[in-house]
């Protein structure tokens, strides 16, 4: 049995493995970018929904101007 490896076969296997790993890496990077974009979009929507509540809280927590009170 020959213990040596054909260099061409070795290089071929190396390139197959390397290209598989590179493709997986590119796919994972694209998924991460897509998830980051989705997160930022949802965060903007959430912040937009929260901003009216903040304005209401600020208005409710303001001291009452007694000149505007209507007494019966």
C-alpha positions in Angstrom: 0.0 0.0 0.0 1.3 3.4 -1.0 1.4 5.7 2.1 1.9 8.8 0.0 -1.0 11.0 -1.1 -1.4 12.3 -4.6 -0.9 16.1 -4.3 -3.6 16.8 -6.9 -6.2 14.9 -5.0 -5.1 16.5 -1.7 -5.4 20.0 -3.3 -8.8 19.1 -4.8 -10.1 18.0 -1.4 -8.6 21.1 0.3 -10.3 23.4 -2.2 -13.7 21.6 -1.8 -13.5 22.0 2.0 -12.3 25.6 1.8 -15.0 26.6 -0.6 -17.7 24.9 1.5 -16.5 26.8 4.6 -16.3 30.1 2.8 -19.8 29.6 1.4 -21.1 28.8 4.9 -19.3 31.9 6.3 -20.8 34.1 3.7 -24.3 32.7 4.3 -23.9 33.3 8.1 -22.7 36.8 7.6 -25.7 37.5 5.3 -28.1 36.1 7.9 -26.5 38.2 10.6 -26.8 41.3 8.5 -30.5 40.5 7.7 -31.3 39.9 11.4 -29.5 43.1 12.4 -31.6 45.1 9.8 -34.8 43.4 11.0 -33.9 44.3 14.6 -33.2 47.9 13.7 -36.5 48.2 11.8 -38.4 46.8 14.8 -36.6 49.0 17.2 -37.6 52.1 15.1 -41.2 50.9 15.1 -41.1 50.3 18.9 -39.5 53.7 19.5 -42.2 55.4 17.4 -44.9 53.6 19.3 -43.3 54.6 22.6 -42.8 58.3 21.9 -46.5 59.3 22.2 -46.6 57.5 25.6 -43.6 59.5 26.7 -45.3 62.8 25.7 -48.5 61.8 27.5 -46.5 60.9 30.7 -44.7 64.3 30.5 -48.0 66.1 30.1 -49.7 64.2 32.9 -46.8 64.7 35.3 -46.8 68.5 34.9 -47.9 70.6 37.8 -51.5 71.8 37.6 -52.0 75.5 36.9 -54.7 76.5 39.3 -55.8 79.4 37.2 -57.1 76.9 34.7 -59.1 74.8 37.2 -62.8 75.1 36.9 -64.6 75.0 40.2 -68.3 74.5 40.6 
